Amino acid sequence: MKPGFSLPLKRVKKEDIWTLDCDKNQLPVTCGDKEGTLYSDKLARGEKCILSWDRWFNPCDFERFSGRGSSRNWKLTISCQNSTLHKLIQEGHLQWPRTYRVLIF
């Protein structure tokens, strides 16, 4: 191979993401130039759910790790196959626990 030449990456069409043979619990995600694997069951429980570079991150920390922390809106900056997590949550593909403020008297 010549220097600077790379093999083409196998691309998956975004509409095919839910028909992949892999475990549907694990989704490839990107934020900036960082890549990771989102575990949807952990996201639904509000746990650290993104594995990248052998470290677990919650969505906010993964956004900061990628250098996009100033955006402060991880649902729009983290994407899976060119679909934002916000869109995937709205369409019902992902669950995100809503946090409620508890008042103690």
N, C-alpha and C positions, 0 to 999 in steps of 0.2 A: 504494500500500500504506500502511496505517496504521503508525505507529511501534509497534514491539514485535511486529508480526505477521511471521511467517516462513513460507516455503513448507515443506511437509512434506518430509522427507528420504526418499529412496528406500531402503528397508530390504531387506536380503537375509536370508532365513531362514537360521538357522545350519546347517541340514541341506543347504542349497544351496551352501555355500561351496566344495565340491570340484567343483561343476558349473558354476562361473562361466566365462564366455567368456574372461576375462583369463588371462594367463600364470600357471599354477599355482605358479610359482617365487616370485611376488610376492603376499604376503598382507597385508591391512590389519590393523594391530595398534593397540591402545590400552593406555595405562598411566596411570591417573589421568585428567587432562584432556588429555594429550598423545597425538597420533596419529602413526603412522609406517607405513612399508612394510617388512615383513620379507622378506628374500631367503633362501629356504629352502636353496639350495645353499651360500650363504656360512655359514649357521648350521651346516650339516653339516660344514663344514671348520673350524669354530671361529673364523671371522673376524668382523670387525665386519659386522653383517648387517642392521641396522635403519637406514633412511634417514628422518630427520625434520628439518625446517627446514634442508635442504641440508647436513646433517652426518650422518656415519656413526657409529653407536653399536654397542657390543656389548650384549648384554641387560642386564648389570649397570649399565652406564653409562646406558642408556635409562631404567632404573628410577630411578636417581638424578636424571636430567634431569627426570623427571616429578614429582619430589618424594616419591616412595615408597621411597627408598633405605633407610629405616630398616627396611623389611620384610625386606630381605636375602634374598628368595626370588623372583627374577624369573620363575621358571616358574609361579608362582601369581598374580603381580601383573600380568603382561603377558598380554593376551587378544586373541583373534581371533574376531570375531563371537560374543562371549559364551562362548567356550570358552577356558580357560586353555592356555598353551603346555604345561604339564605334562600335561594331558589329551590334547592333540594328539600329544605325543611318546609317551605311553603307548599310544595307539591306532595308532601307526605312521605317522601323517600327516607328522610331522617327524622328522628325524634330528638327534641331538645327539651330538657325539663325546665319548666317555668319556675322561677324562684319567687316566692311570696314573702312579703315582709311580715314578720310575726311581731305583734305587739304584746309585751308582757306587762301586766299591771300589778 
